[in-house]
Amino acid sequence: MTLLCTEAAAAAAESGMMAQPQRVFTLPRQHSFSPPQVLNPFVQERRLDAKDKYRAALFGLLLLPLRALAMLLILLTAWPFAVLATSCSCRKAGVPLTGWKRSVSNTSLRFLGRALFFAMGFHVKVRGKPSSSSEAAIFAVAPHSSFFDGIACVLAGLPSIVSRAENLNAPILGRILQALQPILVSRLDPDSRSNTINEISRRTTSEEGWPQILVFPEGTCTNRSCLITFKQGAFIPGVPVQPVVIRYPNKRDTVTWTWQGNTFLEALVLTLCQLYTNVEVEFLPVYIPTCEEKKSPILFANKVRYKMACALDVPVTDHTYEDCRLMISAGQLTLPMEAGLVEFTKISKKLNLNWGNIRDQLDQFAAIASASKGGRIRIDEFASHLKLPVSDVLEELFTLFDRNGDGTIDFREYVIGLSVLCNPANTEETIYMAFKLFDLDDDGVITENEFASVVQSSLGLPDLDVSKLFKEIDADKTNKLSYEEFKDFALKHPEYAKLFTTYLELQRCQVEMQSEVNDNTPPPKTPISKKISGPKNKIYPQNSEDDNSGASDKKDD
């Protein structure tokens, strides 16, 4: 990001010397900001056609009632064993269930769990062998794509799981869940996340005889096309982890339950109406972290994810649950839901942004792209947002935002553009310099004529009407802009900062080239908007032979 404005100006000046009709910024693109291989892992792409639905309805006439009845009978049979396991009063004190109660309840519930999935029509294939608690304290299961993924818990021997506290209130299932001695999380408790991590660490490092813990480190359901970012909770204790991968090798996908696709009831009914459903659960070798990985949960999680991705032969992306939240927000703003997917973990870390920053930028993006059904900003919408006409200078700024060169800006490109190009240039020093540049008579305010003079010069459009833009900045309607008004507008609209800093650099280039003329150097032709002819001011006075004052020094991005 360093010296972005300088590189932009240099590219523009060089283009001018070669007498090209339009300047082109030749800024390198960081590969780390390249779009992910899987653009949206939260949508179910393969839906059943009419023939498949007709087939499901035909089988469902017979299979659905029989399977539903069998499931109910199995759950009712499991309930007394769950009551037996949860009747131990010492469990409330945070002590693991031990002895004959644990042995009887665990053995019975494991058998009934397998019977339940058999009754639902699942043909289960197991590869590898579950580890013992002495070998690995944690099972990490991925990809997480359905509520049917609970089959991994049954095959692993019913370890403890991380579950929402509200799930304990479900009839019958709540009591069975409680028998697994789960680690509960609450959306109402602001300390729930840290408490969950502490409890995982306490159990996995304790010698009290706690059962193993099974987690879905992705934290949300995907369509199994990739592995998204793993949450760190299971990797913070730094204990050995056994990766477990799940596959559903079926011609018809009825099990996937993502944010956009089949609902819970649709996925359940369609699966029960299939003649059978294949599922493969593979227990990979236990992964023992190195000393470096024990100190870095992120590194540990990424290494385990890489092993699992190789076993599944799928790519990895940096999407997270926060991308789901942005996707839902985008839908509420009448944008395509995919518009909110930015790989939140990568973007927030590299650009030092938080959820609030990106959510606010989504609102801004939606306001600009309101007329676009595809959720992408075109050059005319970009110009309309800035209340400026389409010009060479504006096209150059648009090109910097448009990272893939398709002629539009999506939300991901917009977030990166603001952070990399505009926000670094939008410092208070730059804003103050801009104000002094516009204030031609140095009286502490900017009139509309002064404002128009600089804007027309910077864009190379002498007949440009800037009255609408001026009135928007003039909050107190005095027909004069104070520094506070100017600063407030600049902070809320960082896109203008890049236009201004580029203008300053081009002015500086012109001054330097004029100095070379005075040193008997042949004057280069500089067609910047055919010629940069700005108003005389104290930042860059025209025809100056010695303009190296501190006021003209640029600030690196």
KEGU-352474 format. One record per residue (C-alpha): residue number from 1; residue in one letter; x, y, z negated. Coordinates in steps of 0.05 Angstrom, whole numbers, plus 5000, padded with zeros to 4 digits. Last residue first. Example, Ala and Ser with C-alpha at 12.3 -4.5 7.8 and 13.67 -1.06 7.14 Angstrom:
(node 2, "S", (5273, 4979, 4857))
(node 1, "A", (5246, 4910, 4844))
END
This chain:
(node 557, "D", (4994, 5117, 4961))
(node 556, "D", (5055, 5161, 4960))
(node 555, "K", (5042, 5234, 4943))
(node 554, "K", (5060, 5285, 4996))
(node 553, "D", (5105, 5344, 4983))
(node 552, "S", (5076, 5407, 5013))
(node 551, "A", (5069, 5445, 4948))
(node 550, "G", (5141, 5428, 4929))
(node 549, "S", (5167, 5473, 4985))
(node 548, "N", (5199, 5445, 5047))
(node 547, "D", (5169, 5492, 5096))
(node 546, "D", (5225, 5529, 5128))
(node 545, "E", (5214, 5547, 5201))
(node 544, "S", (5140, 5563, 5194))
(node 543, "N", (5103, 5573, 5258))
(node 542, "Q", (5037, 5557, 5223))
(node 541, "P", (5031, 5560, 5148))
(node 540, "Y", (5025, 5490, 5117))
(node 539, "I", (5000, 5492, 5045))
(node 538, "K", (4993, 5567, 5039))
(node 537, "N", (4945, 5572, 5097))
(node 536, "K", (4940, 5589, 5171))
(node 535, "P", (4882, 5554, 5203))
(node 534, "G", (4895, 5490, 5240))
(node 533, "S", (4918, 5478, 5310))
(node 532, "I", (4935, 5405, 5318))
(node 531, "K", (4935, 5394, 5393))
(node 530, "K", (4901, 5347, 5442))
(node 529, "S", (4866, 5314, 5382))
(node 528, "I", (4939, 5303, 5365))
(node 527, "P", (4971, 5313, 5433))
(node 526, "T", (5041, 5326, 5409))
(node 525, "K", (5088, 5339, 5467))
(node 524, "P", (5159, 5339, 5441))
(node 523, "P", (5200, 5403, 5439))
(node 522, "P", (5271, 5394, 5465))
(node 521, "T", (5318, 5401, 5406))
(node 520, "N", (5354, 5467, 5403))
(node 519, "D", (5352, 5470, 5327))
(node 518, "N", (5291, 5517, 5331))
(node 517, "V", (5256, 5462, 5368))
(node 516, "E", (5273, 5414, 5313))
(node 515, "S", (5239, 5460, 5264))
(node 514, "Q", (5176, 5458, 5307))
(node 513, "M", (5179, 5382, 5303))
(node 512, "E", (5183, 5386, 5227))
(node 511, "V", (5123, 5433, 5224))
(node 510, "Q", (5083, 5387, 5270))
(node 509, "C", (5099, 5326, 5228))
(node 508, "R", (5077, 5364, 5166))
(node 507, "Q", (5010, 5382, 5197))
(node 506, "L", (5002, 5309, 5217))
(node 505, "E", (5016, 5288, 5146))
(node 504, "L", (4966, 5338, 5118))
(node 503, "Y", (4913, 5314, 5167))
(node 502, "T", (4926, 5241, 5146))
(node 501, "T", (4918, 5262, 5073))
(node 500, "F", (4851, 5295, 5089))
(node 499, "L", (4821, 5238, 5129))
(node 498, "K", (4843, 5188, 5076))
(node 497, "A", (4812, 5230, 5021))
(node 496, "Y", (4745, 5236, 5058))
(node 495, "E", (4730, 5162, 5045))
(node 494, "P", (4737, 5174, 4970))
(node 493, "H", (4665, 5200, 4966))
(node 492, "K", (4646, 5204, 4892))
(node 491, "L", (4714, 5230, 4871))
(node 490, "A", (4714, 5281, 4927))
(node 489, "F", (4644, 5306, 4910))
(node 488, "D", (4663, 5319, 4837))
(node 487, "K", (4728, 5352, 4857))
(node 486, "F", (4695, 5402, 4905))
(node 485, "E", (4641, 5419, 4855))
(node 484, "E", (4693, 5428, 4800))
(node 483, "Y", (4737, 5470, 4846))
(node 482, "S", (4681, 5517, 4861))
(node 481, "L", (4646, 5516, 4929))
(node 480, "K", (4609, 5577, 4953))
(node 479, "N", (4541, 5583, 4984))
(node 478, "T", (4513, 5590, 4913))
(node 477, "K", (4470, 5527, 4918))
(node 476, "D", (4493, 5498, 4851))
(node 475, "A", (4512, 5431, 4882))
(node 474, "D", (4549, 5459, 4942))
(node 473, "I", (4579, 5392, 4965))
(node 472, "E", (4514, 5373, 5001))
(node 471, "K", (4507, 5443, 5030))
(node 470, "F", (4577, 5439, 5060))
(node 469, "L", (4563, 5372, 5093))
(node 468, "K", (4499, 5399, 5124))
(node 467, "S", (4533, 5463, 5147))
(node 466, "V", (4590, 5427, 5181))
(node 465, "D", (4572, 5445, 5253))
(node 464, "L", (4631, 5425, 5298))
(node 463, "D", (4648, 5474, 5354))
(node 462, "P", (4723, 5473, 5344))
(node 461, "L", (4727, 5397, 5343))
(node 460, "G", (4799, 5375, 5333))
(node 459, "L", (4780, 5336, 5271))
(node 458, "S", (4830, 5371, 5226))
(node 457, "S", (4817, 5439, 5259))
(node 456, "Q", (4741, 5434, 5253))
(node 455, "V", (4747, 5413, 5181))
(node 454, "V", (4796, 5469, 5164))
(node 453, "S", (4755, 5525, 5196))
(node 452, "A", (4688, 5498, 5172))
(node 451, "F", (4708, 5500, 5099))
(node 450, "E", (4735, 5571, 5106))
(node 449, "N", (4671, 5593, 5141))
(node 448, "E", (4628, 5558, 5089))
(node 447, "T", (4663, 5595, 5033))
(node 446, "I", (4712, 5561, 4986))
(node 445, "V", (4725, 5589, 4917))
(node 444, "G", (4786, 5608, 4875))
(node 443, "D", (4803, 5672, 4912))
(node 442, "D", (4862, 5643, 4951))
(node 441, "D", (4842, 5674, 5017))
(node 440, "L", (4845, 5607, 5054))
(node 439, "D", (4812, 5564, 5000))
(node 438, "F", (4809, 5502, 5043))
(node 437, "L", (4882, 5485, 5033))
(node 436, "K", (4879, 5501, 4959))
(node 435, "F", (4820, 5454, 4951))
(node 434, "A", (4857, 5399, 4988))
(node 433, "M", (4918, 5407, 4944))
(node 432, "Y", (4873, 5402, 4883))
(node 431, "I", (4842, 5338, 4910))
(node 430, "T", (4910, 5309, 4926))
(node 429, "E", (4936, 5324, 4856))
(node 428, "E", (4872, 5296, 4826))
(node 427, "T", (4885, 5231, 4863))
(node 426, "N", (4842, 5207, 4922))
(node 425, "A", (4899, 5179, 4964))
(node 424, "P", (4902, 5114, 4923))
(node 423, "N", (4825, 5110, 4926))
(node 422, "C", (4821, 5116, 5002))
(node 421, "L", (4865, 5066, 5037))
(node 420, "V", (4876, 5004, 4993))
(node 419, "S", (4816, 5008, 4946))
(node 418, "L", (4765, 5038, 4994))
(node 417, "G", (4787, 4995, 5051))
(node 416, "I", (4787, 4931, 5011))
(node 415, "V", (4716, 4943, 4986))
(node 414, "Y", (4692, 4961, 5057))
(node 413, "E", (4727, 4901, 5088))
(node 412, "R", (4690, 4855, 5040))
(node 411, "F", (4625, 4891, 5052))
(node 410, "D", (4629, 4883, 5128))
(node 409, "I", (4656, 4936, 5174))
(node 408, "T", (4641, 4932, 5249))
(node 407, "G", (4678, 4936, 5315))
(node 406, "D", (4704, 4865, 5313))
(node 405, "G", (4776, 4886, 5296))
(node 404, "N", (4786, 4837, 5239))
(node 403, "R", (4807, 4891, 5188))
(node 402, "D", (4755, 4943, 5206))
(node 401, "F", (4771, 4992, 5150))
(node 400, "L", (4834, 5017, 5186))
(node 399, "T", (4795, 5020, 5251))
(node 398, "F", (4742, 5065, 5219))
(node 397, "L", (4796, 5114, 5198))
(node 396, "E", (4822, 5115, 5270))
(node 395, "E", (4752, 5124, 5297))
(node 394, "L", (4743, 5183, 5251))
(node 393, "V", (4805, 5217, 5278))
(node 392, "D", (4786, 5204, 5350))
(node 391, "S", (4716, 5232, 5339))
(node 390, "V", (4647, 5206, 5321))
(node 389, "P", (4611, 5264, 5290))
(node 388, "L", (4613, 5278, 5215))
(node 387, "K", (4561, 5273, 5161))
(node 386, "L", (4605, 5221, 5125))
(node 385, "H", (4547, 5172, 5123))
(node 384, "S", (4528, 5189, 5195))
(node 383, "A", (4600, 5175, 5218))
(node 382, "F", (4599, 5107, 5186))
(node 381, "E", (4530, 5092, 5215))
(node 380, "D", (4556, 5111, 5285))
(node 379, "I", (4619, 5069, 5276))
(node 378, "R", (4578, 5007, 5257))
(node 377, "I", (4570, 4981, 5186))
(node 376, "R", (4552, 4908, 5175))
(node 375, "G", (4492, 4878, 5139))
(node 374, "G", (4465, 4843, 5201))
(node 373, "K", (4400, 4880, 5201))
(node 372, "S", (4436, 4946, 5203))
(node 371, "A", (4393, 5007, 5187))
(node 370, "S", (4410, 5006, 5112))
(node 369, "A", (4485, 4997, 5127))
(node 368, "I", (4506, 5062, 5094))
(node 367, "A", (4460, 5056, 5033))
(node 366, "A", (4476, 4982, 5027))
(node 365, "F", (4551, 4998, 5025))
(node 364, "Q", (4541, 5049, 4970))
(node 363, "D", (4501, 4999, 4928))
(node 362, "L", (4554, 4946, 4941))
(node 361, "Q", (4607, 4995, 4918))
(node 360, "D", (4571, 5001, 4851))
(node 359, "R", (4572, 4925, 4844))
(node 358, "I", (4646, 4923, 4862))
(node 357, "N", (4665, 4973, 4808))
(node 356, "G", (4618, 4943, 4755))
(node 355, "W", (4646, 4872, 4766))
(node 354, "N", (4718, 4895, 4756))
(node 353, "L", (4771, 4921, 4803))
(node 352, "N", (4847, 4917, 4799))
(node 351, "L", (4856, 4910, 4874))
(node 350, "K", (4893, 4844, 4873))
(node 349, "K", (4855, 4815, 4814))
(node 348, "S", (4785, 4839, 4834))
(node 347, "I", (4794, 4818, 4906))
(node 346, "K", (4821, 4748, 4891))
(node 345, "T", (4770, 4731, 4838))
(node 344, "F", (4711, 4762, 4875))
(node 343, "E", (4720, 4724, 4940))
(node 342, "V", (4679, 4778, 4976))
(node 341, "L", (4611, 4746, 4984))
(node 340, "G", (4559, 4801, 4978))
(node 339, "A", (4543, 4805, 5053))
(node 338, "E", (4524, 4731, 5053))
(node 337, "M", (4457, 4750, 5021))
(node 336, "P", (4438, 4790, 5083))
(node 335, "L", (4423, 4861, 5059))
(node 334, "T", (4354, 4882, 5034))
(node 333, "L", (4385, 4910, 4969))
(node 332, "Q", (4355, 4852, 4930))
(node 331, "G", (4390, 4804, 4977))
(node 330, "A", (4457, 4839, 4965))
(node 329, "S", (4445, 4833, 4890))
(node 328, "I", (4435, 4758, 4897))
(node 327, "M", (4500, 4752, 4936))
(node 326, "L", (4536, 4795, 4885))
(node 325, "R", (4513, 4748, 4830))
(node 324, "C", (4535, 4688, 4871))
(node 323, "D", (4603, 4721, 4883))
(node 322, "E", (4608, 4728, 4807))
(node 321, "Y", (4602, 4653, 4802))
(node 320, "T", (4668, 4648, 4838))
(node 319, "H", (4697, 4648, 4909))
(node 318, "D", (4773, 4643, 4916))
(node 317, "T", (4772, 4589, 4969))
(node 316, "V", (4800, 4518, 4974))
(node 315, "P", (4799, 4475, 5036))
(node 314, "V", (4770, 4404, 5041))
(node 313, "D", (4804, 4336, 5050))
(node 312, "L", (4769, 4307, 4988))
(node 311, "A", (4833, 4278, 4958))
(node 310, "C", (4872, 4339, 4981))
(node 309, "A", (4820, 4385, 4949))
(node 308, "M", (4825, 4346, 4884))
(node 307, "K", (4901, 4353, 4880))
(node 306, "Y", (4896, 4427, 4898))
(node 305, "R", (4844, 4439, 4844))
(node 304, "V", (4889, 4407, 4792))
(node 303, "K", (4946, 4452, 4813))
(node 302, "N", (4901, 4513, 4813))
(node 301, "A", (4875, 4499, 4743))
(node 300, "F", (4946, 4491, 4715))
(node 299, "L", (4970, 4555, 4749))
(node 298, "I", (4911, 4593, 4720))
(node 297, "P", (4920, 4561, 4652))
(node 296, "S", (4992, 4588, 4649))
(node 295, "K", (5032, 4569, 4588))
(node 294, "K", (5013, 4495, 4594))
(node 293, "E", (5028, 4500, 4669))
(node 292, "E", (5100, 4522, 4655))
(node 291, "C", (5111, 4465, 4605))
(node 290, "T", (5085, 4417, 4657))
(node 289, "P", (5013, 4392, 4657))
(node 288, "I", (4995, 4318, 4658))
(node 287, "Y", (4945, 4301, 4713))
(node 286, "V", (4911, 4234, 4702))
(node 285, "P", (4904, 4195, 4766))
(node 284, "L", (4840, 4206, 4805))
(node 283, "F", (4772, 4178, 4784))
(node 282, "E", (4730, 4173, 4847))
(node 281, "V", (4655, 4177, 4846))
(node 280, "E", (4619, 4158, 4911))
(node 279, "V", (4545, 4169, 4921))
(node 278, "N", (4498, 4138, 4971))
(node 277, "T", (4423, 4152, 4970))
(node 276, "Y", (4371, 4099, 4984))
(node 275, "L", (4303, 4091, 5019))
(node 274, "Q", (4295, 4166, 5012))
(node 273, "C", (4232, 4194, 4979))
(node 272, "L", (4267, 4202, 4911))
(node 271, "T", (4318, 4248, 4945))
(node 270, "L", (4264, 4291, 4978))
(node 269, "V", (4227, 4297, 4911))
(node 268, "L", (4288, 4318, 4871))
(node 267, "A", (4316, 4366, 4923))
(node 266, "E", (4248, 4399, 4933))
(node 265, "L", (4236, 4405, 4858))
(node 264, "F", (4304, 4438, 4845))
(node 263, "T", (4295, 4485, 4905))
(node 262, "N", (4326, 4469, 4972))
(node 261, "G", (4369, 4522, 5005))
(node 260, "Q", (4403, 4586, 4982))
(node 259, "W", (4434, 4585, 4912))
(node 258, "T", (4454, 4513, 4919))
(node 257, "W", (4422, 4445, 4905))
(node 256, "T", (4450, 4392, 4950))
(node 255, "V", (4418, 4324, 4940))
(node 254, "T", (4376, 4318, 5004))
(node 253, "D", (4432, 4312, 5055))
(node 252, "R", (4412, 4264, 5109))
(node 251, "K", (4466, 4222, 5140))
(node 250, "N", (4493, 4207, 5071))
(node 249, "P", (4565, 4205, 5046))
(node 248, "Y", (4552, 4240, 4979))
(node 247, "R", (4621, 4250, 4949))
(node 246, "I", (4643, 4265, 4878))
(node 245, "V", (4714, 4278, 4854))
(node 244, "V", (4741, 4266, 4784))
(node 243, "P", (4806, 4298, 4759))
(node 242, "Q", (4833, 4270, 4694))
(node 241, "V", (4863, 4324, 4650))
(node 240, "P", (4923, 4322, 4604))
(node 239, "V", (4923, 4377, 4550))
(node 238, "G", (4942, 4450, 4560))
(node 237, "P", (4886, 4476, 4514))
(node 236, "I", (4872, 4531, 4565))
(node 235, "F", (4857, 4483, 4622))
(node 234, "A", (4784, 4467, 4609))
(node 233, "G", (4766, 4541, 4599))
(node 232, "Q", (4804, 4566, 4660))
(node 231, "K", (4747, 4570, 4711))
(node 230, "F", (4764, 4536, 4776))
(node 229, "T", (4759, 4579, 4839))
(node 228, "I", (4719, 4548, 4896))
(node 227, "L", (4730, 4479, 4925))
(node 226, "C", (4706, 4472, 4996))
(node 225, "S", (4648, 4448, 5040))
(node 224, "R", (4615, 4415, 4979))
(node 223, "N", (4552, 4458, 4986))
(node 222, "T", (4565, 4495, 4921))
(node 221, "C", (4537, 4493, 4851))
(node 220, "T", (4564, 4536, 4794))
(node 219, "G", (4619, 4536, 4741))
(node 218, "E", (4674, 4511, 4788))
(node 217, "P", (4705, 4476, 4728))
(node 216, "F", (4650, 4423, 4721))
(node 215, "V", (4669, 4398, 4652))
(node 214, "L", (4670, 4331, 4617))
(node 213, "I", (4697, 4327, 4546))
(node 212, "Q", (4725, 4265, 4512))
(node 211, "P", (4692, 4241, 4448))
(node 210, "W", (4715, 4271, 4381))
(node 209, "G", (4755, 4225, 4336))
(node 208, "E", (4778, 4272, 4282))
(node 207, "E", (4849, 4278, 4310))
(node 206, "S", (4837, 4347, 4339))
(node 205, "T", (4873, 4376, 4399))
(node 204, "T", (4817, 4365, 4449))
(node 203, "R", (4763, 4384, 4399))
(node 202, "R", (4793, 4449, 4376))
(node 201, "S", (4813, 4472, 4446))
(node 200, "I", (4743, 4459, 4473))
(node 199, "E", (4713, 4495, 4412))
(node 198, "N", (4759, 4555, 4422))
(node 197, "I", (4740, 4559, 4496))
(node 196, "T", (4666, 4556, 4479))
(node 195, "N", (4673, 4610, 4425))
(node 194, "S", (4709, 4655, 4475))
(node 193, "R", (4652, 4647, 4524))
(node 192, "S", (4597, 4654, 4473))
(node 191, "D", (4623, 4719, 4442))
(node 190, "P", (4569, 4762, 4475))
(node 189, "D", (4516, 4714, 4449))
(node 188, "L", (4450, 4719, 4487))
(node 187, "R", (4474, 4676, 4546))
(node 186, "S", (4489, 4619, 4498))
(node 185, "V", (4539, 4563, 4506))
(node 184, "L", (4535, 4496, 4473))
(node 183, "I", (4590, 4444, 4469))
(node 182, "P", (4553, 4378, 4474))
(node 181, "Q", (4549, 4323, 4421))
(node 180, "L", (4525, 4272, 4473))
(node 179, "A", (4465, 4256, 4429))
(node 178, "Q", (4442, 4329, 4438))
(node 177, "L", (4433, 4316, 4512))
(node 176, "I", (4388, 4257, 4497))
(node 175, "R", (4347, 4301, 4450))
(node 174, "G", (4340, 4355, 4502))
(node 173, "L", (4322, 4304, 4556))
(node 172, "I", (4262, 4281, 4514))
(node 171, "P", (4226, 4348, 4520))
(node 170, "A", (4273, 4406, 4539))
(node 169, "N", (4292, 4451, 4479))
(node 168, "L", (4364, 4427, 4479))
(node 167, "N", (4372, 4458, 4548))
(node 166, "E", (4367, 4528, 4517))
(node 165, "A", (4437, 4520, 4487))
(node 164, "R", (4468, 4518, 4556))
(node 163, "S", (4513, 4459, 4567))
(node 162, "V", (4587, 4439, 4563))
(node 161, "I", (4592, 4364, 4563))
(node 160, "S", (4612, 4310, 4513))
(node 159, "P", (4633, 4244, 4543))
(node 158, "L", (4581, 4193, 4566))
(node 157, "G", (4626, 4136, 4587))
(node 156, "A", (4657, 4166, 4650))
(node 155, "L", (4606, 4130, 4694))
(node 154, "V", (4548, 4165, 4658))
(node 153, "C", (4581, 4233, 4662))
(node 152, "A", (4596, 4224, 4736))
(node 151, "I", (4523, 4207, 4749))
(node 150, "G", (4507, 4276, 4722))
(node 149, "D", (4525, 4301, 4792))
(node 148, "F", (4451, 4291, 4807))
(node 147, "F", (4440, 4363, 4784))
(node 146, "S", (4474, 4381, 4849))
(node 145, "S", (4535, 4411, 4883))
(node 144, "H", (4592, 4410, 4834))
(node 143, "P", (4654, 4392, 4875))
(node 142, "A", (4684, 4374, 4828))
(node 141, "V", (4692, 4341, 4760))
(node 140, "A", (4747, 4356, 4709))
(node 139, "F", (4748, 4301, 4655))
(node 138, "I", (4782, 4324, 4591))
(node 137, "A", (4819, 4289, 4534))
(node 136, "A", (4864, 4248, 4578))
(node 135, "E", (4906, 4187, 4562))
(node 134, "S", (4889, 4179, 4488))
(node 133, "S", (4816, 4191, 4503))
(node 132, "S", (4816, 4134, 4553))
(node 131, "S", (4819, 4145, 4627))
(node 130, "P", (4762, 4128, 4675))
(node 129, "K", (4784, 4079, 4729))
(node 128, "G", (4793, 4088, 4803))
(node 127, "R", (4739, 4085, 4855))
(node 126, "V", (4666, 4077, 4839))
(node 125, "K", (4610, 4066, 4890))
(node 124, "V", (4539, 4081, 4869))
(node 123, "H", (4478, 4065, 4910))
(node 122, "F", (4426, 4114, 4884))
(node 121, "G", (4352, 4098, 4892))
(node 120, "M", (4323, 4138, 4834))
(node 119, "A", (4314, 4073, 4795))
(node 118, "F", (4388, 4059, 4803))
(node 117, "F", (4403, 4128, 4775))
(node 116, "L", (4361, 4113, 4714))
(node 115, "A", (4389, 4043, 4705))
(node 114, "R", (4459, 4072, 4702))
(node 113, "G", (4436, 4121, 4649))
(node 112, "L", (4400, 4065, 4611))
(node 111, "F", (4465, 4025, 4606))
(node 110, "R", (4505, 4086, 4583))
(node 109, "L", (4450, 4105, 4534))
(node 108, "S", (4451, 4036, 4501))
(node 107, "T", (4527, 4033, 4494))
(node 106, "N", (4530, 4104, 4467))
(node 105, "S", (4474, 4095, 4417))
(node 104, "V", (4500, 4030, 4390))
(node 103, "S", (4573, 4051, 4384))
(node 102, "R", (4557, 4121, 4357))
(node 101, "K", (4510, 4093, 4304))
(node 100, "W", (4559, 4037, 4287))
(node 99, "G", (4614, 4084, 4266))
(node 98, "T", (4628, 4155, 4288))
(node 97, "L", (4592, 4220, 4306))
(node 96, "P", (4640, 4278, 4306))
(node 95, "V", (4639, 4329, 4249))
(node 94, "G", (4616, 4400, 4263))
(node 93, "A", (4574, 4407, 4199))
(node 92, "K", (4510, 4392, 4237))
(node 91, "R", (4538, 4324, 4255))
(node 90, "C", (4540, 4305, 4181))
(node 89, "S", (4464, 4297, 4179))
(node 88, "C", (4466, 4238, 4226))
(node 87, "S", (4397, 4235, 4258))
(node 86, "T", (4426, 4255, 4325))
(node 85, "A", (4451, 4187, 4346))
(node 84, "L", (4389, 4149, 4324))
(node 83, "V", (4344, 4200, 4357))
(node 82, "A", (4382, 4190, 4422))
(node 81, "F", (4372, 4115, 4415))
(node 80, "P", (4298, 4126, 4405))
(node 79, "W", (4294, 4171, 4468))
(node 78, "A", (4328, 4122, 4516))
(node 77, "T", (4266, 4079, 4523))
(node 76, "L", (4223, 4140, 4538))
(node 75, "L", (4274, 4161, 4590))
(node 74, "I", (4274, 4093, 4623))
(node 73, "L", (4197, 4090, 4625))
(node 72, "L", (4194, 4160, 4656))
(node 71, "M", (4245, 4142, 4709))
(node 70, "A", (4208, 4078, 4727))
(node 69, "L", (4143, 4117, 4735))
(node 68, "A", (4175, 4169, 4780))
(node 67, "R", (4208, 4114, 4821))
(node 66, "L", (4143, 4078, 4833))
(node 65, "P", (4104, 4142, 4848))
(node 64, "L", (4157, 4167, 4898))
(node 63, "L", (4173, 4101, 4932))
(node 62, "L", (4106, 4083, 4963))
(node 61, "L", (4078, 4147, 4993))
(node 60, "G", (4149, 4174, 4992))
(node 59, "F", (4172, 4128, 5047))
(node 58, "L", (4124, 4160, 5096))
(node 57, "A", (4137, 4230, 5071))
(node 56, "A", (4212, 4221, 5077))
(node 55, "R", (4205, 4196, 5148))
(node 54, "Y", (4161, 4255, 5167))
(node 53, "K", (4213, 4301, 5135))
(node 52, "D", (4269, 4269, 5174))
(node 51, "K", (4230, 4275, 5239))
(node 50, "A", (4214, 4349, 5226))
(node 49, "D", (4286, 4367, 5213))
(node 48, "L", (4321, 4364, 5146))
(node 47, "R", (4368, 4421, 5129))
(node 46, "R", (4443, 4423, 5138))
(node 45, "E", (4470, 4492, 5119))
(node 44, "Q", (4456, 4492, 5045))
(node 43, "V", (4483, 4559, 5022))
(node 42, "F", (4533, 4574, 4966))
(node 41, "P", (4598, 4558, 5002))
(node 40, "N", (4593, 4620, 5046))
(node 39, "L", (4652, 4642, 5088))
(node 38, "V", (4690, 4577, 5087))
(node 37, "Q", (4760, 4588, 5115))
(node 36, "P", (4767, 4650, 5072))
(node 35, "P", (4777, 4719, 5103))
(node 34, "S", (4849, 4745, 5103))
(node 33, "F", (4866, 4790, 5045))
(node 32, "S", (4928, 4750, 5026))
(node 31, "H", (4951, 4755, 5098))
(node 30, "Q", (4963, 4829, 5088))
(node 29, "R", (4948, 4868, 5152))
(node 28, "P", (5004, 4911, 5179))
(node 27, "L", (4988, 4984, 5196))
(node 26, "T", (4993, 5003, 5269))
(node 25, "F", (4946, 5063, 5269))
(node 24, "V", (4925, 5080, 5341))
(node 23, "R", (4924, 5150, 5368))
(node 22, "Q", (4882, 5164, 5429))
(node 21, "P", (4897, 5192, 5498))
(node 20, "Q", (4969, 5169, 5499))
(node 19, "A", (5021, 5223, 5512))
(node 18, "M", (5079, 5181, 5487))
(node 17, "M", (5096, 5236, 5437))
(node 16, "G", (5024, 5235, 5411))
(node 15, "S", (5027, 5161, 5397))
(node 14, "E", (5091, 5172, 5357))
(node 13, "A", (5056, 5226, 5318))
(node 12, "A", (4996, 5182, 5303))
(node 11, "A", (5039, 5124, 5282))
(node 10, "A", (5080, 5169, 5238))
(node 9, "A", (5017, 5198, 5207))
(node 8, "A", (4989, 5130, 5191))
(node 7, "E", (5055, 5107, 5163))
(node 6, "T", (5059, 5168, 5119))
(node 5, "C", (4987, 5157, 5095))
(node 4, "L", (5002, 5085, 5077))
(node 3, "L", (5065, 5103, 5040))
(node 2, "T", (5060, 5045, 4991))
(node 1, "M", (5000, 5000, 5000))
END
